[in-house]
Amino acid sequence: MSNTAALPFSAAELRDYFAGQALVGMLPMPSRPGVLPLTVDQMAERAYEYADALLRARSKRQP
């Protein structure tokens, strides 16, 4: 893992970025069980759940 001091994101911005990336991956998969059909609000909540999981995994890799 690279040095986090060099990242141009705050923790909140990184969470938003991760959630956005998760959402981008969810949108084109309408037949995936557990992803769609969800309401847009449910999709947003799920995207942040993925983002939080990514942040937890990322923190475990920090020295």
mmCIF file as gemmi writes it, N, C-alpha and C atoms, coordinates in Angstrom:
data_model
loop_
_atom_site.group_PDB
_atom_site.id
_atom_site.type_symbol
_atom_site.label_atom_id
_atom_site.label_alt_id
_atom_site.label_comp_id
_atom_site.label_asym_id
_atom_site.label_entity_id
_atom_site.label_seq_id
_atom_site.pdbx_PDB_ins_code
_atom_site.Cartn_x
_atom_site.Cartn_y
_atom_site.Cartn_z
_atom_site.occupancy
_atom_site.B_iso_or_equiv
_atom_site.pdbx_formal_charge
_atom_site.auth_seq_id
_atom_site.auth_asym_id
_atom_site.pdbx_PDB_model_num
ATOM 1 N N . MET Axp A 1 ? 0.861 -1.176 0 1 0 ? 1 A 1
ATOM 2 C CA . MET Axp A 1 ? 0 0 0 1 0 ? 1 A 1
ATOM 3 C C . MET Axp A 1 ? 0.899 1.228 0 1 0 ? 1 A 1
ATOM 4 N N . SER Axp A 2 ? 0.496 2.19 -0.778 1 0 ? 2 A 1
ATOM 5 C CA . SER Axp A 2 ? 1.299 3.408 -0.86 1 0 ? 2 A 1
ATOM 6 C C . SER Axp A 2 ? 1.064 4.288 0.361 1 0 ? 2 A 1
ATOM 7 N N . ASN Axp A 3 ? 1.88 5.288 0.498 1 0 ? 3 A 1
ATOM 8 C CA . ASN Axp A 3 ? 1.8 6.222 1.611 1 0 ? 3 A 1
ATOM 9 C C . ASN Axp A 3 ? 0.509 7.029 1.518 1 0 ? 3 A 1
ATOM 10 N N . THR Axp A 4 ? -0.332 6.961 2.568 1 0 ? 4 A 1
ATOM 11 C CA . THR Axp A 4 ? -1.617 7.668 2.526 1 0 ? 4 A 1
ATOM 12 C C . THR Axp A 4 ? -1.469 9.173 2.617 1 0 ? 4 A 1
ATOM 13 N N . ALA Axp A 5 ? -0.328 9.662 3.075 1 0 ? 5 A 1
ATOM 14 C CA . ALA Axp A 5 ? -0.129 11.105 3.15 1 0 ? 5 A 1
ATOM 15 C C . ALA Axp A 5 ? -0.147 11.727 1.76 1 0 ? 5 A 1
ATOM 16 N N . ALA Axp A 6 ? 0.159 10.942 0.748 1 0 ? 6 A 1
ATOM 17 C CA . ALA Axp A 6 ? 0.201 11.456 -0.614 1 0 ? 6 A 1
ATOM 18 C C . ALA Axp A 6 ? -1.182 11.487 -1.268 1 0 ? 6 A 1
ATOM 19 N N . LEU Axp A 7 ? -2.189 10.906 -0.629 1 0 ? 7 A 1
ATOM 20 C CA . LEU Axp A 7 ? -3.522 10.893 -1.218 1 0 ? 7 A 1
ATOM 21 C C . LEU Axp A 7 ? -4.165 12.274 -1.122 1 0 ? 7 A 1
ATOM 22 N N . PRO Axp A 8 ? -4.813 12.714 -2.196 1 0 ? 8 A 1
ATOM 23 C CA . PRO Axp A 8 ? -5.439 14.036 -2.193 1 0 ? 8 A 1
ATOM 24 C C . PRO Axp A 8 ? -6.853 14.036 -1.622 1 0 ? 8 A 1
ATOM 25 N N . PHE Axp A 9 ? -7.262 12.96 -0.943 1 0 ? 9 A 1
ATOM 26 C CA . PHE Axp A 9 ? -8.623 12.839 -0.425 1 0 ? 9 A 1
ATOM 27 C C . PHE Axp A 9 ? -8.639 12.858 1.093 1 0 ? 9 A 1
ATOM 28 N N . SER Axp A 10 ? -9.681 13.466 1.664 1 0 ? 10 A 1
ATOM 29 C CA . SER Axp A 10 ? -9.942 13.286 3.091 1 0 ? 10 A 1
ATOM 30 C C . SER Axp A 10 ? -10.646 11.942 3.25 1 0 ? 10 A 1
ATOM 31 N N . ALA Axp A 11 ? -10.795 11.459 4.472 1 0 ? 11 A 1
ATOM 32 C CA . ALA Axp A 11 ? -11.479 10.184 4.699 1 0 ? 11 A 1
ATOM 33 C C . ALA Axp A 11 ? -12.914 10.233 4.189 1 0 ? 11 A 1
ATOM 34 N N . ALA Axp A 12 ? -13.606 11.342 4.414 1 0 ? 12 A 1
ATOM 35 C CA . ALA Axp A 12 ? -14.988 11.472 3.951 1 0 ? 12 A 1
ATOM 36 C C . ALA Axp A 12 ? -15.053 11.473 2.427 1 0 ? 12 A 1
ATOM 37 N N . GLU Axp A 13 ? -14.127 12.157 1.791 1 0 ? 13 A 1
ATOM 38 C CA . GLU Axp A 13 ? -14.111 12.185 0.33 1 0 ? 13 A 1
ATOM 39 C C . GLU Axp A 13 ? -13.783 10.81 -0.234 1 0 ? 13 A 1
ATOM 40 N N . LEU Axp A 14 ? -12.894 10.091 0.41 1 0 ? 14 A 1
ATOM 41 C CA . LEU Axp A 14 ? -12.537 8.754 -0.038 1 0 ? 14 A 1
ATOM 42 C C . LEU Axp A 14 ? -13.745 7.828 0.095 1 0 ? 14 A 1
ATOM 43 N N . ARG Axp A 15 ? -14.504 7.965 1.173 1 0 ? 15 A 1
ATOM 44 C CA . ARG Axp A 15 ? -15.72 7.178 1.358 1 0 ? 15 A 1
ATOM 45 C C . ARG Axp A 15 ? -16.718 7.476 0.236 1 0 ? 15 A 1
ATOM 46 N N . ASP Axp A 16 ? -16.898 8.754 -0.089 1 0 ? 16 A 1
ATOM 47 C CA . ASP Axp A 16 ? -17.803 9.125 -1.179 1 0 ? 16 A 1
ATOM 48 C C . ASP Axp A 16 ? -17.309 8.567 -2.507 1 0 ? 16 A 1
ATOM 49 N N . TYR Axp A 17 ? -16.016 8.634 -2.737 1 0 ? 17 A 1
ATOM 50 C CA . TYR Axp A 17 ? -15.439 8.101 -3.976 1 0 ? 17 A 1
ATOM 51 C C . TYR Axp A 17 ? -15.68 6.594 -4.073 1 0 ? 17 A 1
ATOM 52 N N . PHE Axp A 18 ? -15.391 5.866 -3.004 1 0 ? 18 A 1
ATOM 53 C CA . PHE Axp A 18 ? -15.615 4.428 -2.994 1 0 ? 18 A 1
ATOM 54 C C . PHE Axp A 18 ? -17.094 4.102 -3.223 1 0 ? 18 A 1
ATOM 55 N N . ALA Axp A 19 ? -17.992 4.851 -2.588 1 0 ? 19 A 1
ATOM 56 C CA . ALA Axp A 19 ? -19.424 4.612 -2.771 1 0 ? 19 A 1
ATOM 57 C C . ALA Axp A 19 ? -19.827 4.85 -4.225 1 0 ? 19 A 1
ATOM 58 N N . GLY Axp A 20 ? -19.307 5.896 -4.808 1 0 ? 20 A 1
ATOM 59 C CA . GLY Axp A 20 ? -19.609 6.177 -6.212 1 0 ? 20 A 1
ATOM 60 C C . GLY Axp A 20 ? -19.123 5.071 -7.129 1 0 ? 20 A 1
ATOM 61 N N . GLN Axp A 21 ? -17.938 4.567 -6.856 1 0 ? 21 A 1
ATOM 62 C CA . GLN Axp A 21 ? -17.404 3.48 -7.668 1 0 ? 21 A 1
ATOM 63 C C . GLN Axp A 21 ? -18.228 2.208 -7.492 1 0 ? 21 A 1
ATOM 64 N N . ALA Axp A 22 ? -18.668 1.937 -6.265 1 0 ? 22 A 1
ATOM 65 C CA . ALA Axp A 22 ? -19.525 0.771 -6.034 1 0 ? 22 A 1
ATOM 66 C C . ALA Axp A 22 ? -20.837 0.912 -6.8 1 0 ? 22 A 1
ATOM 67 N N . LEU Axp A 23 ? -21.406 2.107 -6.77 1 0 ? 23 A 1
ATOM 68 C CA . LEU Axp A 23 ? -22.666 2.351 -7.462 1 0 ? 23 A 1
ATOM 69 C C . LEU Axp A 23 ? -22.507 2.175 -8.968 1 0 ? 23 A 1
ATOM 70 N N . VAL Axp A 24 ? -21.416 2.646 -9.519 1 0 ? 24 A 1
ATOM 71 C CA . VAL Axp A 24 ? -21.153 2.477 -10.949 1 0 ? 24 A 1
ATOM 72 C C . VAL Axp A 24 ? -21.125 0.994 -11.311 1 0 ? 24 A 1
ATOM 73 N N . GLY Axp A 25 ? -20.558 0.185 -10.434 1 0 ? 25 A 1
ATOM 74 C CA . GLY Axp A 25 ? -20.524 -1.248 -10.69 1 0 ? 25 A 1
ATOM 75 C C . GLY Axp A 25 ? -21.876 -1.917 -10.527 1 0 ? 25 A 1
ATOM 76 N N . MET Axp A 26 ? -22.733 -1.374 -9.681 1 0 ? 26 A 1
ATOM 77 C CA . MET Axp A 26 ? -24.047 -1.965 -9.434 1 0 ? 26 A 1
ATOM 78 C C . MET Axp A 26 ? -25.04 -1.667 -10.556 1 0 ? 26 A 1
ATOM 79 N N . LEU Axp A 27 ? -24.969 -0.518 -11.149 1 0 ? 27 A 1
ATOM 80 C CA . LEU Axp A 27 ? -25.987 -0.085 -12.109 1 0 ? 27 A 1
ATOM 81 C C . LEU Axp A 27 ? -26.137 -0.989 -13.333 1 0 ? 27 A 1
ATOM 82 N N . PRO Axp A 28 ? -25.064 -1.456 -13.938 1 0 ? 28 A 1
ATOM 83 C CA . PRO Axp A 28 ? -25.255 -2.273 -15.14 1 0 ? 28 A 1
ATOM 84 C C . PRO Axp A 28 ? -25.559 -3.741 -14.858 1 0 ? 28 A 1
ATOM 85 N N . MET Axp A 29 ? -25.821 -4.121 -13.616 1 0 ? 29 A 1
ATOM 86 C CA . MET Axp A 29 ? -26.04 -5.521 -13.268 1 0 ? 29 A 1
ATOM 87 C C . MET Axp A 29 ? -27.468 -5.78 -12.794 1 0 ? 29 A 1
ATOM 88 N N . PRO Axp A 30 ? -28.469 -5.527 -13.609 1 0 ? 30 A 1
ATOM 89 C CA . PRO Axp A 30 ? -29.848 -5.654 -13.131 1 0 ? 30 A 1
ATOM 90 C C . PRO Axp A 30 ? -30.254 -7.08 -12.774 1 0 ? 30 A 1
ATOM 91 N N . SER Axp A 31 ? -29.53 -8.082 -13.237 1 0 ? 31 A 1
ATOM 92 C CA . SER Axp A 31 ? -29.941 -9.451 -12.951 1 0 ? 31 A 1
ATOM 93 C C . SER Axp A 31 ? -29.173 -10.081 -11.797 1 0 ? 31 A 1
ATOM 94 N N . ARG Axp A 32 ? -28.286 -9.332 -11.157 1 0 ? 32 A 1
ATOM 95 C CA . ARG Axp A 32 ? -27.492 -9.873 -10.055 1 0 ? 32 A 1
ATOM 96 C C . ARG Axp A 32 ? -28.327 -9.942 -8.781 1 0 ? 32 A 1
ATOM 97 N N . PRO Axp A 33 ? -28.513 -11.145 -8.22 1 0 ? 33 A 1
ATOM 98 C CA . PRO Axp A 33 ? -29.272 -11.242 -6.967 1 0 ? 33 A 1
ATOM 99 C C . PRO Axp A 33 ? -28.624 -10.418 -5.861 1 0 ? 33 A 1
ATOM 100 N N . GLY Axp A 34 ? -29.43 -9.705 -5.111 1 0 ? 34 A 1
ATOM 101 C CA . GLY Axp A 34 ? -28.931 -8.901 -4.013 1 0 ? 34 A 1
ATOM 102 C C . GLY Axp A 34 ? -28.469 -7.516 -4.416 1 0 ? 34 A 1
ATOM 103 N N . VAL Axp A 35 ? -28.391 -7.25 -5.69 1 0 ? 35 A 1
ATOM 104 C CA . VAL Axp A 35 ? -27.99 -5.918 -6.15 1 0 ? 35 A 1
ATOM 105 C C . VAL Axp A 35 ? -29.22 -5.167 -6.649 1 0 ? 35 A 1
ATOM 106 N N . LEU Axp A 36 ? -29.874 -5.7 -7.632 1 0 ? 36 A 1
ATOM 107 C CA . LEU Axp A 36 ? -31.097 -5.105 -8.156 1 0 ? 36 A 1
ATOM 108 C C . LEU Axp A 36 ? -32.153 -6.194 -8.231 1 0 ? 36 A 1
ATOM 109 N N . PRO Axp A 37 ? -33.402 -5.989 -8.135 1 0 ? 37 A 1
ATOM 110 C CA . PRO Axp A 37 ? -34.026 -4.676 -8.102 1 0 ? 37 A 1
ATOM 111 C C . PRO Axp A 37 ? -34.064 -4.098 -6.689 1 0 ? 37 A 1
ATOM 112 N N . LEU Axp A 38 ? -33.491 -2.979 -6.547 1 0 ? 38 A 1
ATOM 113 C CA . LEU Axp A 38 ? -33.532 -2.197 -5.318 1 0 ? 38 A 1
ATOM 114 C C . LEU Axp A 38 ? -34.031 -0.811 -5.689 1 0 ? 38 A 1
ATOM 115 N N . THR Axp A 39 ? -34.561 -0.105 -4.712 1 0 ? 39 A 1
ATOM 116 C CA . THR Axp A 39 ? -34.923 1.287 -4.973 1 0 ? 39 A 1
ATOM 117 C C . THR Axp A 39 ? -33.63 2.095 -5.072 1 0 ? 39 A 1
ATOM 118 N N . VAL Axp A 40 ? -33.719 3.29 -5.585 1 0 ? 40 A 1
ATOM 119 C CA . VAL Axp A 40 ? -32.515 4.119 -5.685 1 0 ? 40 A 1
ATOM 120 C C . VAL Axp A 40 ? -31.955 4.428 -4.299 1 0 ? 40 A 1
ATOM 121 N N . ASP Axp A 41 ? -32.828 4.609 -3.325 1 0 ? 41 A 1
ATOM 122 C CA . ASP Axp A 41 ? -32.353 4.854 -1.961 1 0 ? 41 A 1
ATOM 123 C C . ASP Axp A 41 ? -31.635 3.626 -1.411 1 0 ? 41 A 1
ATOM 124 N N . GLN Axp A 42 ? -32.162 2.438 -1.677 1 0 ? 42 A 1
ATOM 125 C CA . GLN Axp A 42 ? -31.51 1.213 -1.23 1 0 ? 42 A 1
ATOM 126 C C . GLN Axp A 42 ? -30.163 1.03 -1.921 1 0 ? 42 A 1
ATOM 127 N N . MET Axp A 43 ? -30.097 1.385 -3.201 1 0 ? 43 A 1
ATOM 128 C CA . MET Axp A 43 ? -28.828 1.272 -3.925 1 0 ? 43 A 1
ATOM 129 C C . MET Axp A 43 ? -27.782 2.214 -3.332 1 0 ? 43 A 1
ATOM 130 N N . ALA Axp A 44 ? -28.196 3.427 -2.988 1 0 ? 44 A 1
ATOM 131 C CA . ALA Axp A 44 ? -27.263 4.377 -2.386 1 0 ? 44 A 1
ATOM 132 C C . ALA Axp A 44 ? -26.766 3.86 -1.04 1 0 ? 44 A 1
ATOM 133 N N . GLU Axp A 45 ? -27.682 3.321 -0.242 1 0 ? 45 A 1
ATOM 134 C CA . GLU Axp A 45 ? -27.277 2.759 1.052 1 0 ? 45 A 1
ATOM 135 C C . GLU Axp A 45 ? -26.317 1.592 0.861 1 0 ? 45 A 1
ATOM 136 N N . ARG Axp A 46 ? -26.606 0.723 -0.088 1 0 ? 46 A 1
ATOM 137 C CA . ARG Axp A 46 ? -25.736 -0.421 -0.361 1 0 ? 46 A 1
ATOM 138 C C . ARG Axp A 46 ? -24.359 0.042 -0.828 1 0 ? 46 A 1
ATOM 139 N N . ALA Axp A 47 ? -24.313 1.076 -1.661 1 0 ? 47 A 1
ATOM 140 C CA . ALA Axp A 47 ? -23.038 1.596 -2.139 1 0 ? 47 A 1
ATOM 141 C C . ALA Axp A 47 ? -22.181 2.075 -0.971 1 0 ? 47 A 1
ATOM 142 N N . TYR Axp A 48 ? -22.794 2.741 0.016 1 0 ? 48 A 1
ATOM 143 C CA . TYR Axp A 48 ? -22.034 3.192 1.178 1 0 ? 48 A 1
ATOM 144 C C . TYR Axp A 48 ? -21.63 2.027 2.075 1 0 ? 48 A 1
ATOM 145 N N . GLU Axp A 49 ? -22.414 0.958 2.087 1 0 ? 49 A 1
ATOM 146 C CA . GLU Axp A 49 ? -22.002 -0.235 2.831 1 0 ? 49 A 1
ATOM 147 C C . GLU Axp A 49 ? -20.725 -0.813 2.21 1 0 ? 49 A 1
ATOM 148 N N . TYR Axp A 50 ? -20.676 -0.856 0.881 1 0 ? 50 A 1
ATOM 149 C CA . TYR Axp A 50 ? -19.462 -1.315 0.201 1 0 ? 50 A 1
ATOM 150 C C . TYR Axp A 50 ? -18.292 -0.369 0.493 1 0 ? 50 A 1
ATOM 151 N N . ALA Axp A 51 ? -18.557 0.928 0.452 1 0 ? 51 A 1
ATOM 152 C CA . ALA Axp A 51 ? -17.503 1.907 0.727 1 0 ? 51 A 1
ATOM 153 C C . ALA Axp A 51 ? -16.951 1.728 2.138 1 0 ? 51 A 1
ATOM 154 N N . ASP Axp A 52 ? -17.821 1.532 3.107 1 0 ? 52 A 1
ATOM 155 C CA . ASP Axp A 52 ? -17.375 1.327 4.484 1 0 ? 52 A 1
ATOM 156 C C . ASP Axp A 52 ? -16.538 0.052 4.604 1 0 ? 52 A 1
ATOM 157 N N . ALA Axp A 53 ? -16.943 -1.001 3.904 1 0 ? 53 A 1
ATOM 158 C CA . ALA Axp A 53 ? -16.166 -2.238 3.92 1 0 ? 53 A 1
ATOM 159 C C . ALA Axp A 53 ? -14.787 -2.026 3.293 1 0 ? 53 A 1
ATOM 160 N N . LEU Axp A 54 ? -14.735 -1.257 2.217 1 0 ? 54 A 1
ATOM 161 C CA . LEU Axp A 54 ? -13.441 -0.953 1.593 1 0 ? 54 A 1
ATOM 162 C C . LEU Axp A 54 ? -12.544 -0.165 2.538 1 0 ? 54 A 1
ATOM 163 N N . LEU Axp A 55 ? -13.107 0.796 3.239 1 0 ? 55 A 1
ATOM 164 C CA . LEU Axp A 55 ? -12.314 1.577 4.188 1 0 ? 55 A 1
ATOM 165 C C . LEU Axp A 55 ? -11.809 0.717 5.342 1 0 ? 55 A 1
ATOM 166 N N . ARG Axp A 56 ? -12.645 -0.212 5.821 1 0 ? 56 A 1
ATOM 167 C CA . ARG Axp A 56 ? -12.198 -1.122 6.887 1 0 ? 56 A 1
ATOM 168 C C . ARG Axp A 56 ? -11.047 -1.995 6.396 1 0 ? 56 A 1
ATOM 169 N N . ALA Axp A 57 ? -11.191 -2.545 5.192 1 0 ? 57 A 1
ATOM 170 C CA . ALA Axp A 57 ? -10.14 -3.394 4.639 1 0 ? 57 A 1
ATOM 171 C C . ALA Axp A 57 ? -8.864 -2.586 4.415 1 0 ? 57 A 1
ATOM 172 N N . ARG Axp A 58 ? -9.025 -1.369 3.945 1 0 ? 58 A 1
ATOM 173 C CA . ARG Axp A 58 ? -7.875 -0.488 3.693 1 0 ? 58 A 1
ATOM 174 C C . ARG Axp A 58 ? -7.132 -0.174 4.984 1 0 ? 58 A 1
ATOM 175 N N . SER Axp A 59 ? -7.873 0.056 6.057 1 0 ? 59 A 1
ATOM 176 C CA . SER Axp A 59 ? -7.23 0.407 7.333 1 0 ? 59 A 1
ATOM 177 C C . SER Axp A 59 ? -6.443 -0.761 7.905 1 0 ? 59 A 1
ATOM 178 N N . LYS Axp A 60 ? -6.839 -1.975 7.601 1 0 ? 60 A 1
ATOM 179 C CA . LYS Axp A 60 ? -6.113 -3.146 8.078 1 0 ? 60 A 1
ATOM 180 C C . LYS Axp A 60 ? -4.762 -3.302 7.383 1 0 ? 60 A 1
ATOM 181 N N . ARG Axp A 61 ? -4.62 -2.696 6.21 1 0 ? 61 A 1
ATOM 182 C CA . ARG Axp A 61 ? -3.382 -2.808 5.443 1 0 ? 61 A 1
ATOM 183 C C . ARG Axp A 61 ? -2.392 -1.701 5.753 1 0 ? 61 A 1
ATOM 184 N N . GLN Axp A 62 ? -2.792 -0.709 6.521 1 0 ? 62 A 1
ATOM 185 C CA . GLN Axp A 62 ? -1.894 0.403 6.845 1 0 ? 62 A 1
ATOM 186 C C . GLN Axp A 62 ? -0.837 -0.049 7.834 1 0 ? 62 A 1
ATOM 187 N N . PRO Axp A 63 ? 0.4 0.417 7.67 1 0 ? 63 A 1
ATOM 188 C CA . PRO Axp A 63 ? 1.479 0.035 8.605 1 0 ? 63 A 1
ATOM 189 C C . PRO Axp A 63 ? 1.277 0.639 9.988 1 0 ? 63 A 1
